[in-house]
Amino acid sequence: MEGIYGSQGLLYASVYLIPLRIFMWSAGLSCFTVASPKDIVKKLVHHPCIIAVVIGMALMPFPDVVPSFLLQTMQSCSKCVLPVSMIVIGSILSEADIRKMLKGSTLFYCVVRLLGIPAVTMVVCRLLGMGALVTVCTILAGMPAGSTTAILAEKYDGDAKYASECVFLSTVLSLFTMPLLYMILA
């Protein structure tokens, strides 16, 4: 979003992702663990992603409060997240046969994730008259499966191989669907 709309797009994307993060670390996590609602809320409130969002929102009106050395350190660390997560996914996929990834369930997931969800999002956003936010919401809804999918599947004894296949295949296919979405929305 930053590449398309600059810092304004990054702000829109961050706000768009807040409900997703809350849902993922509450209801989503409850699918994999057995915990009371109180424990889930406690985990949600203490989760680093949620804490980072709260701190970021609190610091937004005061951009010069964070010292430059700390800001540079955070930016450097954030650049490591994607490569490290791809290493984890790659290690899980190292034993997978790429031809077997093209099975019905993985392809169905990719069609729903990369085309179905953005189509529904676009229609709903247009019906709600969201203007410029239609593009932001639709493109974000059409992103490939995040590496968190495979990492959480591995952590909670899910099917990490299948999750990695979905991440890999949806990422490859998004090279075609993301420009298509942008052309439709532009």
Sequence and secondary structure as in RCSB ss.txt:
>XXXX:A:sequence
MEGIYGSQGLLYASVYLIPLRIFMWSAGLSCFTVASPKDIVKKLVHHPCIIAVVIGMALMPFPDVVPSFLLQTMQ
SCSKCVLPVSMIVIGSILSEADIRKMLKGSTLFYCVVRLLGIPAVTMVVCRLLGMGALVTVCTILAGMPAGSTTA
ILAEKYDGDAKYASECVFLSTVLSLFTMPLLYMILA
>XXXX:A:secstr
 HHHHTHHHHHHHHHHHHHHHHHIIIIIHHTTS   HHHHHHHHHT HHHHHHHHHHHHTT TTSS HHHHHHHH
HHHHHHHHHHHHHHHHHHTT  HHHHSSHHHHHHHHIIIIIHHHHHHHHHHHTT TTHHHHHHHHHT    HHHH
HHHHHTTS HHHHHHHHHHHHHHHHHHHHHHHHHH 
